[in-house]
Amino acid sequence: MDVNVEFLVGDESNFILDGYKKVYDYLIDKVNLNLLNRTHKLSLDSSSQMGLSPNVGLYGSQQWIENIHNGTIKHSWEVGEITGKSVIGMDDEETIEVLFDSGKTEPIEIYSLNLLPKNTTHYLNTGNKVAVLYLLLPLKNKELVTNISLGVKGYSRSIFRVYIKTQ
């Protein structure tokens, strides 16, 4: 994937002006081409109701990026605070636990924070503020409620950017 686009989404400029530092950006993430190809194949498989809808562009494509920028792909900002660190999953992924202002707690995998400065841990301290830009990606099956959609029928939720403000 060769996408080189920088743009701000929604309230993003306010977080930057308030001293938040970007620690994750999908656009510069090291793309897992195998996963990307499997996602495209599933999206394009007309015999299956599983996968993302290709109607807003294939996941990670230039059209998909443009549809984020122009608002066709819905998004939401969630703001919260780091409440701790934990290790989860079969691969013992180290995560930060974030309590969002909405009252829900969610883990964010530390390894995925691709802009986190090397050899710095103060960004991950308990009490630091976090702002996460989630995309709501339309599914082919409009009746499906996924475990990561937070109950939004017909959509999958995906992290696009993460900002952290140190105390």
VENWOBEL-V127895 format. One record per residue. N is the residue number from 0. RES is the residue in one letter. SS is DSSP state (H for helix, E for strand, L for the rest). PHI is phi in whole degrees, 0 to 359 (999 if undefined). NEAR is the number of other ideal C-beta (glycine too) atoms within 12 Angstrom. Layout:
((N | RES | SS | PHI | NEAR) (N | RES | SS | PHI | NEAR))
This chain:
((0 | M | L | 999 | 26) (1 | D | L | 238 | 11) (2 | V | L | 244 | 25) (3 | N | L | 232 | 11) (4 | V | L | 228 | 23) (5 | E | L | 236 | 15) (6 | F | L | 205 | 22) (7 | L | L | 259 | 22) (8 | V | L | 241 | 34) (9 | G | L | 57 | 25) (10 | D | L | 276 | 21) (11 | E | H | 304 | 27) (12 | S | H | 297 | 16) (13 | N | H | 296 | 17) (14 | F | H | 294 | 28) (15 | I | H | 297 | 17) (16 | L | H | 296 | 12) (17 | D | L | 273 | 17) (18 | G | L | 95 | 16) (19 | Y | L | 286 | 29) (20 | K | E | 249 | 27) (21 | K | E | 289 | 32) (22 | V | E | 242 | 38) (23 | Y | E | 209 | 33) (24 | D | E | 216 | 31) (25 | Y | H | 307 | 36) (26 | L | H | 296 | 27) (27 | I | H | 246 | 20) (28 | D | L | 295 | 26) (29 | K | L | 285 | 16) (30 | V | L | 286 | 20) (31 | N | L | 278 | 15) (32 | L | H | 298 | 14) (33 | N | H | 297 | 10) (34 | L | H | 295 | 16) (35 | L | H | 299 | 23) (36 | N | H | 295 | 17) (37 | R | H | 294 | 19) (38 | T | H | 296 | 31) (39 | H | H | 297 | 23) (40 | K | H | 299 | 20) (41 | L | H | 294 | 25) (42 | S | H | 297 | 31) (43 | L | H | 272 | 22) (44 | D | L | 282 | 17) (45 | S | L | 289 | 13) (46 | S | L | 275 | 10) (47 | S | L | 239 | 16) (48 | Q | L | 269 | 17) (49 | M | L | 274 | 20) (50 | G | L | 105 | 27) (51 | L | E | 281 | 39) (52 | S | L | 291 | 32) (53 | P | H | 277 | 25) (54 | N | H | 295 | 21) (55 | V | H | 252 | 29) (56 | G | L | 102 | 29) (57 | L | L | 289 | 27) (58 | Y | L | 313 | 39) (59 | G | L | 85 | 35) (60 | S | L | 282 | 25) (61 | Q | H | 300 | 18) (62 | Q | H | 298 | 21) (63 | W | H | 299 | 34) (64 | I | H | 299 | 29) (65 | E | H | 298 | 18) (66 | N | H | 287 | 29) (67 | I | H | 289 | 36) (68 | H | H | 300 | 25) (69 | N | L | 271 | 17) (70 | G | L | 89 | 15) (71 | T | L | 297 | 20) (72 | I | L | 274 | 34) (73 | K | E | 290 | 26) (74 | H | E | 216 | 30) (75 | S | E | 211 | 26) (76 | W | E | 261 | 30) (77 | E | E | 239 | 34) (78 | V | E | 242 | 30) (79 | G | E | 197 | 29) (80 | E | E | 221 | 27) (81 | I | E | 290 | 37) (82 | T | E | 252 | 24) (83 | G | E | 164 | 21) (84 | K | E | 237 | 22) (85 | S | E | 207 | 22) (86 | V | E | 241 | 17) (87 | I | E | 227 | 18) (88 | G | L | 80 | 12) (89 | M | L | 293 | 6) (90 | D | L | 264 | 10) (91 | D | L | 51 | 12) (92 | E | E | 289 | 18) (93 | E | E | 280 | 22) (94 | T | E | 229 | 25) (95 | I | E | 258 | 39) (96 | E | E | 267 | 26) (97 | V | E | 240 | 36) (98 | L | E | 265 | 24) (99 | F | E | 277 | 25) (100 | D | L | 302 | 16) (101 | S | L | 286 | 16) (102 | G | L | 102 | 11) (103 | K | L | 269 | 19) (104 | T | E | 248 | 21) (105 | E | E | 221 | 29) (106 | P | E | 274 | 29) (107 | I | E | 233 | 39) (108 | E | E | 291 | 28) (109 | I | H | 294 | 28) (110 | Y | H | 300 | 21) (111 | S | H | 278 | 27) (112 | L | L | 280 | 34) (113 | N | L | 289 | 22) (114 | L | L | 251 | 23) (115 | L | L | 293 | 28) (116 | P | L | 302 | 16) (117 | K | L | 297 | 10) (118 | N | L | 59 | 7) (119 | T | L | 237 | 17) (120 | T | L | 246 | 19) (121 | H | H | 296 | 18) (122 | Y | H | 292 | 32) (123 | L | H | 261 | 32) (124 | N | L | 290 | 20) (125 | T | L | 303 | 21) (126 | G | L | 100 | 20) (127 | N | L | 293 | 34) (128 | K | E | 275 | 31) (129 | V | E | 228 | 42) (130 | A | E | 236 | 39) (131 | V | E | 240 | 44) (132 | L | E | 264 | 35) (133 | Y | E | 259 | 35) (134 | L | E | 260 | 37) (135 | L | E | 257 | 33) (136 | L | E | 265 | 38) (137 | P | E | 294 | 31) (138 | L | E | 268 | 32) (139 | K | L | 295 | 26) (140 | N | L | 272 | 21) (141 | K | L | 289 | 16) (142 | E | L | 264 | 13) (143 | L | L | 284 | 24) (144 | V | L | 245 | 17) (145 | T | L | 270 | 23) (146 | N | L | 291 | 11) (147 | I | L | 257 | 20) (148 | S | L | 269 | 26) (149 | L | L | 55 | 20) (150 | G | L | 84 | 14) (151 | V | L | 274 | 23) (152 | K | L | 297 | 16) (153 | G | L | 85 | 23) (154 | Y | E | 225 | 30) (155 | S | E | 245 | 33) (156 | R | E | 259 | 30) (157 | S | E | 223 | 33) (158 | I | E | 287 | 33) (159 | F | E | 251 | 38) (160 | R | E | 213 | 41) (161 | V | E | 226 | 42) (162 | Y | E | 238 | 40) (163 | I | E | 228 | 38) (164 | K | E | 243 | 27) (165 | T | L | 281 | 24) (166 | Q | L | 270 | 15))
